Amino acid sequence: MSPSATDSEDLFVCNARLVLPDRVIERGTLRVRGGRIGAIGTNEHPQGPEPVLDARGSYVCPGFVDMHVHGGRGADFMDGTVEAFETVIRAHTAAGTTSIAPTSTVARHDQSIRFLELCREMKSRGPDPQRGLGRVVGAHFYGPYFAEEKVGCHPHLTRPPTRSEYEQYLEFRDVLLTATCAPELPGAEDFYRAAQAAGVRLNAGHSNASWAEMARAHALGVRHVDHLYCAMSSVVSLRARLGTPMQASMLEFVLATPDVTTELIADGRHLAPDLLAFVLKMLGVQRTALVSDCSRALGMPTGEYAFGPLDGGEPFYNDGSVGLTLDRTSLASSVRGLDFMVRHMHKAVGVDLPTAVRMASLTPATILGLEREIGSLEVGKRADFVVMDEDLNVQRVYAGGRPVSEQEKN
């Protein structure tokens, strides 16, 4: 590969294997004009003065879109500093994630407000390829409105939604993309109404909700369930909560409700390949996104770390391939980027490459309502793309047609 691009927003990409949502174009070409995709073709040659990227047979994929991600390279979005935000964004941009939705954790009210303030600031800045920074597309407000018995690795500061508190969060409606709340909590239905009125997409997660509770949440606008199978109700957990007869859980509701989407953590430790394949078969690629759900331990040595803010975060152990609770009995988030998830879906699960890539790009972009701008190699969209070798290792990342520098290996 021989890129000659500098800081220009114009670029000609040739000799690429272009990964589209439904196929791969061999010997494809991509023309970038003003930071957007101007044309897609085959077997063409440079015709103008723009810089040229000869991909030399490498895959060129749309930039990944991570709608559920917490940290990386030792930092967490909840640390409350610009430096922490930049560290996390840089780490995931290097893994091919050109669009990122910083995701909060259960935390104190002041820490959640600071998180939203920084999301607003970083979104307004836009991408900065020269500094290795992809694009912040908005905030995923995730916690504190979780069921305590499903808190997982989050700090134990869960609480039901109260109007006096969440009205302060909804003042950030300009940056709030999506918000998660457990449907069974007191006040959840009022929160859903207020958040939807503010234009915020609604998720259910970290919940022990029954089918009936999910149905009420769905009627109020909930259309997405966070990390399927993780920190969510099951027939067994609902029997302990509600007794008999046994109740259908969030899983059954997702499988049976055509307009509900979900997400998978395909890091090789959370869900077995046959379970990943099962969900994709049942729901299809349009309803199934990949997320990293990654902690600050991405790219870090094994050892103990804090999930969430350094001030009050929950300790966990990174064993090198996943986060675990300190007693090693439960999972505690991922330590992988979306590039790993795509490789795992393709190589271990056997999913064809266009589908695996789509799960990390167009599907999450569509769930977030951003598919007109990002998520696929399509004329008119932002020229965010990832160059990957035969083994799907990231070689280069481009944001708005410009090469991202300071790339790190994850």
Residue pairs with C-beta under 8 A, 6 or more apart in sequence:
1 53
1 54
1 55
1 56
1 58
1 387
1 395
1 396
2 53
2 54
2 56
3 51
3 52
3 53
3 54
3 396
3 403
4 51
4 52
4 53
5 11
5 51
5 52
5 53
5 398
5 401
5 402
5 403
6 51
7 129
7 130
7 402
8 50
8 51
8 401
8 402
9 32
9 33
9 34
9 35
9 383
9 400
9 401
9 402
10 32
10 33
10 34
10 48
10 50
10 51
10 401
11 30
11 31
11 32
11 50
11 51
11 52
11 53
11 383
11 398
11 401
12 29
12 30
12 31
12 32
12 46
12 47
12 48
12 50
12 51
12 52
12 53
13 29
13 30
13 31
13 32
13 52
13 53
13 55
13 60
13 385
14 29
14 44
14 45
14 46
14 52
14 53
14 54
14 55
15 27
15 54
15 55
15 56
15 57
16 25
16 27
16 28
16 29
16 30
16 55
16 57
16 58
16 59
16 60
16 387
17 24
17 25
17 26
17 27
17 28
17 55
17 57
17 58
17 59
17 60
18 24
18 25
18 28
18 30
18 40
18 60
18 377
19 59
19 60
19 61
19 62
19 353
19 354
19 357
19 377
20 354
20 376
20 377
21 354
21 357
21 358
21 362
21 376
22 354
23 354
24 59
24 353
24 354
25 40
25 42
26 42
27 42
27 43
28 40
28 41
28 42
28 60
29 39
29 40
29 41
29 42
29 43
29 44
30 37
30 39
30 40
30 60
30 377
30 383
30 385
31 37
31 38
31 39
31 40
31 41
31 50
32 38
32 50
32 383
32 401
34 401
35 382
35 383
35 400
35 401
35 402
36 380
36 381
36 382
36 383
36 400
36 401
37 377
37 378
37 379
37 380
37 381
37 382
37 383
38 379
39 379
40 377
40 378
40 379
46 52
53 387
55 387
58 387
58 388
58 389
58 390
58 395
59 353
59 387
59 388
59 389
59 390
59 392
60 377
60 385
60 386
60 387
60 388
61 96
61 342
61 357
61 361
61 377
61 385
61 386
61 388
62 357
62 361
62 362
62 374
62 375
62 376
62 377
62 384
62 385
62 386
63 96
63 97
63 98
63 99
63 134
63 361
63 374
63 382
63 384
63 385
63 386
63 397
63 398
63 399
64 95
64 96
64 97
64 98
64 99
64 338
64 339
64 342
64 360
64 361
64 386
65 97
65 98
65 99
65 100
65 101
65 137
65 360
65 361
65 364
65 365
65 368
65 370
65 374
65 375
66 92
66 97
66 99
66 100
66 101
66 291
66 292
66 294
66 338
66 360
66 364
67 101
67 103
67 140
67 177
67 178
67 263
67 289
67 291
67 364
67 367
67 368
68 101
68 103
68 140
68 142
68 226
68 227
68 263
68 291
68 292
68 293
69 88
69 92
69 97
69 100
69 101
69 102
69 103
69 291
69 292
69 293
69 294
70 76
70 77
70 78
70 88
70 103
70 105
70 293
70 294
70 295
70 296
70 307
70 308
70 333
71 77
71 88
71 294
71 295
71 296
71 297
71 298
72 87
72 88
72 91
72 92
72 294
72 295
72 296
72 298
72 299
72 337
72 410
73 87
73 88
73 90
73 91
73 296
73 298
73 299
73 300
73 408
74 87
74 296
74 300
74 305
75 83
75 84
75 85
75 87
75 88
75 296
76 84
76 88
76 105
76 295
76 296
76 306
76 307
76 308
76 309
76 310
76 313
77 84
77 85
77 88
77 102
77 103
77 104
77 115
77 118
77 119
78 104
78 105
78 107
78 111
78 115
78 308
78 309
78 313
79 309
79 310
80 111
80 114
80 115
80 118
80 309
80 311
81 118
82 118
82 121
82 122
85 102
85 118
85 122
85 136
86 131
86 133
88 102
88 296
89 100
89 102
89 122
89 133
89 134
89 136
90 131
90 132
90 133
90 406
90 408
91 298
91 299
91 337
91 408
91 410
92 100
92 134
92 292
92 294
92 298
92 337
92 338
93 100
93 132
93 133
93 134
93 397
93 399
93 404
93 407
94 132
94 337
94 394
94 397
94 404
94 406
94 407
94 408
94 409
94 410
95 292
95 298
95 337
95 338
95 339
95 340
95 394
95 410
96 337
96 338
96 339
96 342
96 360
96 386
96 388
96 394
96 397
97 134
97 292
97 337
97 338
98 127
98 134
98 135
98 374
98 384
98 385
98 386
98 397
98 398
98 399
98 404
99 134
99 135
99 137
99 365
99 370
99 374
99 384
100 134
100 135
100 136
100 137
101 136
101 137
101 138
101 139
101 140
101 177
101 178
101 368
102 115
102 118
102 119
102 122
102 136
102 139
102 140
103 139
103 140
103 142
103 293
104 112
104 115
104 116
104 139
104 140
104 141
104 142
104 143
105 142
105 143
105 154
105 155
105 307
105 308
105 309
105 313
106 143
106 144
106 146
106 151
106 154
106 155
106 156
106 157
106 158
106 308
107 115
107 143
107 144
107 155
107 157
107 308
107 309
107 312
108 157
108 312
109 165
109 168
111 309
111 311
111 312
112 141
112 144
112 169
113 168
113 169
115 139
116 139
116 141
116 169
116 172
116 175
116 176
117 172
119 136
119 138
119 139
119 172
119 175
120 139
120 172
120 174
120 175
122 136
123 136
123 137
123 138
123 175
125 136
126 135
127 133
127 134
127 135
127 399
127 400
129 398
129 399
129 400
129 402
129 403
129 404
129 405
130 402
130 405
131 405
131 406
132 404
132 405
132 406
132 407
133 404
134 384
134 397
134 399
134 404
135 374
135 384
135 399
137 177
137 368
137 370
137 374
138 175
138 176
138 177
138 178
138 368
139 172
139 175
139 176
139 177
140 177
140 178
140 179
140 180
141 169
141 176
141 178
141 179
141 180
141 200
142 179
142 180
142 203
142 205
142 226
143 154
143 158
143 180
143 206
144 157
144 158
144 159
145 158
145 159
145 160
145 161
145 180
145 181
145 182
145 185
145 188
145 191
146 152
146 154
146 158
146 180
146 182
146 205
146 206
146 207
146 231
147 158
147 182
147 184
147 185
147 206
147 207
147 208
147 209
148 156
148 158
149 208
149 237
150 182
150 206
150 207
150 208
150 231
150 232
150 233
151 158
151 206
151 231
152 206
152 230
152 231
152 330
152 332
153 307
153 314
153 316
153 323
153 325
153 330
153 331
153 332
153 333
154 206
154 307
154 308
154 314
155 307
155 308
155 309
155 312
155 313
155 314
156 314
157 312
160 185
160 186
160 187
160 188
161 181
161 185
161 187
161 188
161 190
161 191
162 187
163 187
163 190
163 194
166 191
166 194
166 195
167 194
169 176
169 179
170 176
170 194
170 195
170 198
170 200
173 198
173 199
173 200
176 195
176 198
176 200
177 200
177 201
177 368
177 369
178 200
178 201
178 202
178 203
178 224
178 368
179 191
179 195
179 200
179 201
179 202
179 203
180 203
180 204
180 205
180 206
180 226
181 188
181 191
181 192
181 195
181 202
181 203
181 204
182 188
182 204
182 205
182 206
182 207
182 208
182 209
183 204
183 207
183 209
183 213
183 214
183 216
183 217
183 222
184 207
184 208
184 209
184 210
184 213
188 217
189 216
189 217
189 220
192 202
192 217
192 220
192 221
192 222
193 220
195 202
196 202
196 220
196 221
201 223
201 224
201 367
201 368
201 369
202 217
202 220
202 221
202 222
202 223
202 224
203 222
203 224
203 225
203 226
204 214
204 217
204 222
204 224
204 225
204 226
204 250
205 225
205 226
205 227
205 231
205 232
206 226
206 231
206 232
207 231
207 232
207 233
207 250
208 232
208 233
208 237
208 238
208 241
209 217
209 233
209 249
209 250
210 233
210 238
210 242
210 247
210 248
210 249
211 247
211 248
211 249
211 252
211 253
212 247
214 222
214 250
214 253
215 253
218 253
218 257
218 260
222 260
223 259
223 260
223 261
224 260
224 261
224 262
224 263
224 367
225 232
225 250
225 254
225 260
225 261
225 262
225 263
226 232
226 262
226 263
227 262
227 263
227 264
227 265
227 270
227 291
227 293
228 251
228 254
228 262
228 263
228 264
228 279
229 251
229 270
229 271
229 275
230 265
230 270
230 293
230 331
232 249
232 250
232 251
233 249
233 250
233 251
234 249
234 251
235 246
235 247
235 248
235 249
235 252
237 249
238 246
238 247
238 249
239 246
239 247
253 260
254 260
254 262
254 283
255 282
255 283
258 287
260 287
261 283
261 286
261 287
261 288
261 289
261 363
261 367
262 279
262 283
262 287
262 288
262 289
263 288
263 289
263 290
263 291
263 364
264 271
264 276
264 279
264 288
264 289
264 290
264 291
264 359
265 271
265 290
265 291
265 292
265 293
265 334
265 341
266 276
266 290
266 341
266 344
266 345
266 349
267 292
267 321
267 322
267 334
267 335
267 336
267 340
267 341
267 344
268 321
268 344
268 348
269 321
269 322
269 331
269 334
270 322
270 331
270 334
273 348
273 349
273 350
276 345
276 349
277 349
277 350
277 351
279 288
280 288
280 349
280 351
280 355
280 359
285 355
285 358
285 359
285 363
286 363
286 366
287 363
288 359
288 363
289 359
289 360
289 363
289 364
289 367
290 338
290 341
290 342
290 345
290 356
290 359
290 360
290 363
290 364
291 338
291 341
291 364
292 298
292 334
292 336
292 337
292 338
292 341
293 333
293 334
294 333
294 334
294 335
294 336
294 337
295 305
295 307
295 316
295 318
295 323
295 332
295 333
295 334
295 335
296 305
296 306
296 307
297 305
297 316
297 318
297 323
297 335
298 335
298 336
298 337
298 410
299 408
299 410
300 318
300 335
301 318
302 317
302 318
302 319
302 320
303 317
303 318
304 315
304 316
304 317
304 318
304 326
305 315
305 316
305 317
305 318
305 323
306 313
306 314
306 315
306 316
307 313
307 314
307 315
307 316
307 323
307 332
307 333
308 314
314 332
315 326
316 323
316 324
316 325
316 326
316 332
316 333
317 323
317 324
317 325
317 326
317 328
317 332
318 324
318 335
320 335
321 335
321 336
322 331
322 332
322 334
322 335
323 331
323 332
323 333
323 334
323 335
324 330
324 331
324 332
325 331
325 332
336 410
337 410
338 360
339 386
339 388
339 392
339 393
339 394
339 410
340 410
341 359
341 360
342 356
342 357
342 359
342 360
342 392
343 391
343 392
343 393
345 351
345 355
345 356
345 359
346 352
346 353
346 356
346 392
347 392
349 356
351 359
353 392
358 376
361 374
361 375
361 376
362 371
362 375
362 376
363 375
364 375
365 371
365 373
365 374
365 375
365 376
366 375
372 381
373 381
373 382
374 381
374 382
374 384
375 381
377 385
382 399
382 400
383 398
383 400
383 401
384 398
384 399
384 400
385 397
385 398
386 394
386 396
386 397
386 398
387 394
387 395
387 396
387 397
387 398
388 394
388 395
389 395
394 407
396 403
396 404
396 407
397 403
397 404
397 407
398 404
